[in-house]
Amino acid sequence: MGAVTPKVLTNTLRNLERDGLVQRTVYAQVPVRVDYELTDLGRGILEPMEILRLWSEEHVPKVLAARERFDALR
């Protein structure tokens, strides 16, 4: 995975907060500290994401081979 720009990270975290998946806590200190944590709803997606991760790791060679076949035809 490549680098994520601060703008993309901020937008992603805002969307996750809006969806109820993360909770944002701001601490009034210098410099300001902001923490994010998963909500109960957010923790509920951990198991399905783990299943997807395992599937991806198992099938990445097939996906890469399919990409190579596709690109060779272009």
Summary of the structure (lengths in Angstrom):
residues: 74
radius of gyration: 18.2
end to end distance: 25.6
largest distance: 57.5
contacts: 136
relative contact order: 0.09
helix: 59%
strand: 16%
